[in-house]
Structure formats: C-alpha cells, structure tokens
Amino acid sequence: MREMAAAFQTAGYSTVNVDYPSQQGMVESIAPVAINLGLAGCREEGASVVHFVTHSMGGILLRYAHRQKPIPDLGRVVMLGPPNQGSEIIDLVRSWPLARLISGQAGLQLGTDENSIPAKLGPVDFELGVIAGVGSINPWMSAILPNYDDGKVTVERTRVVGMTDFMIVENSHYKLMNSRKVIKNTLGFVKTGTFPRIR
C-alpha cells in the first residue's frame, strides 16, 4: 500500500500503513490488534477523523473490529477486492492438507457458508466505497470462480449491504492497490464520499 499512502500524503493526509500477520491467528485475534494499531497511529498524528483504505481481508478485519467495538472517529472507508460475502476459493481449498499453511487460520474463516466470518457481520453502518477487480492473472482460480472475478474474489461477493458506492476496474486482486486509476478514485471517495470515476 506504499503507493496509495504516498498519494494520500501528497494530497495532504497523514497516513499510517499497517502490516499485520494475516497467517498467524484467527480474525478474532488479528482484527483488534491491526485496527487499533492504525487508529493509534492516526490519533497520535492528531486526527479527529480516521479514514481507512483496506485490501482484501483487511476490509473484513475492519468490519469485525468495528462491530465488536464501534469506532467513534471512523470516517470514510474504501475496500479493495474485499471478500464481503466470502470467497468460493476458500470453500474449495479448506479441506486441502496445506490450506492452513497457505491461507492461515484467518483466511480459512472467509468462506461463503453461514458460519463464515463475513456471513456474521451484517450490513455496514459507515460510508463505504468498494472497488472490485476483473483482471485476473490466475486462470485456474478464475476458471473455478463463477462469473467475473479478480482471481480470488468474485465481483458480486465484494458487495455488502449498506455500501455507499461501488465500481469495477480491470485489475487483478494483487494489483488493485497499485493501480493509478484505483488510487485516484480511492482518494476521490475519501474526499467526497463518491467515486469520481477517473479513468
């Protein structure tokens, strides 16, 4: 997320780029640590409102942490390729011997069944823009996913009830955060609450 952070800094925002051990522990333990690190860093910079830009599982961590303990100074949020309704890829690989090693415990909680973490989170209650990708570089995964996808998450499963705006770009799951188009539209949403649809 370095390029994304640099663009926000150029636009006058203070940024905190949080790294978290996505393969060590479950969502319940990772989420509060990761989100509180971001909040603490922003508050130390004097922020009265904290906006979030998340990629993939990061969006689920934010939704989980906010549901457990509402964030009073939460501003606008942009999620890039979030499995807001889970991912069929997890459903497929969950029973594989090396699945936990590859996806981690938290990753395996992001399936599409009713017991998955995403299924239990409900609608969002904050300003949220979602950007989904359709530029997969993983033909095998795309072949087993229904409809349009970014190689890990289908477009439809990025959506969530309560979101404010939604757009689709031609980027793969791992290229979303570095796309100039995505960066410009993310910045636009944080500024105004809608995607400017910059090409």
Number of C-alpha atoms within 10 A of each C-alpha: 15 10 13 20 18 15 17 18 12 9 11 9 13 16 20 15 14 15 11 14 12 19 17 16 14 16 23 14 13 20 26 18 14 19 22 15 17 20 21 14 18 19 14 9 12 11 16 11 13 21 20 21 23 21 20 21 23 26 25 24 25 22 24 23 22 20 14 13 10 12 15 10 13 16 16 21 24 28 27 26 33 29 29 29 26 27 25 22 20 19 15 12 16 19 11 10 9 11 16 17 11 13 18 17 18 22 23 24 21 27 24 20 16 11 11 16 25 26 16 12 17 16 13 15 14 15 19 23 25 26 24 31 27 22 20 21 16 13 11 10 17 21 12 12 18 13 11 17 26 27 24 24 31 26 21 15 18 24 21 20 10 14 17 20 16 17 14 15 17 17 23 22 24 19 16 25 26 14 17 15 16 27 21 18 22 29 20 16 23 21 13 10 19 19 23 13 15 12 9
